[in-house]
Amino acid sequence: MKDIDEISGDVLDLALRLHRDLGPGLLESVYEMVMAGKLSALGYEVARQRAVDVEFEGMRFDAAFRIDLLVDQRLLVEI
């Protein structure tokens, strides 16, 4: 399993490269799809749009928000 610093470094490098190569102004879903594909090609396990439940003061909210990318079950990426 890779160190979290190595994972986050790869994600940051890829994000900067995508922004430079694709440019600004595309839909978030485009950047998300391309980033997920490139990270998968680098050997990472990538989950897209993972639902997260929230509990607050005894109340549970199912699928309160969605994570854009979850990399190797450890790093959350919000595009």
N, C-alpha and C positions, 0 to 999 in steps of 0.2 A: 504494500500500500504506500502510495506517495505521501510525502510530507505536505501538510496543508499550505506551507509557504510556496512549495513548488507548484501545487495546483493553482493557487491564487495568482502566482506569477504567470503561469501559462494562460490563464483566463484574461488577465490584464493585457498581456502582450497581444493576444488574439483580438480582444476588443478594440485596442488601438489600431491594429492592422485593418480590421473590418471597417472601422470608421474612416480611416484614410482611403481605403480602396473603394468602398461602396459610397462614401460620402454621407452627408446628413440628409434628412428629409424623408427617408423611407419609413414605412410603417414599422412599429416595434416588432411585429410578428416576423418580418423579413430578417431583421438582425438576430432575433431569437432562433429562428430556424437555421440560419447559416452558422451561427455560433454553436448550436447544438451539433450540427453535422461535422463541423471542423473539430470540436472537442472529442466527439466519438471517433473520428479518424485518428486522433492522437492517442486513443486507447482508453479514454475516460468513459465511465458509465454516466449517462446524462438522462435525467428525467425532465420532461417539459410540463409546465402547467400543473404542478403537484398541488392538490388541495391541502390546506392546513386548517385544523380546527382550533378554536380559541375558547378557553374557559376563563370566566371573569365573575367573581363574587357568586360562585355556585351555579352560574348559568353556562351552558355549553352552546357554542355557535359552530355548527358543522360547516365546513368549507367556507370559513370566514374570509379567507383570501387565498390567492394562488401564487405559488413561487414560479417565477419565469423559468429558471433552470436550477436543478439540484445536481451538482457535480460530485460524483463518487460518494454519494450519500452523506456528504460533509459540508460542501460549500454552496451557499445560497447565492444566486446571481439574479439581481433585479435589473432588467435592461433599462 
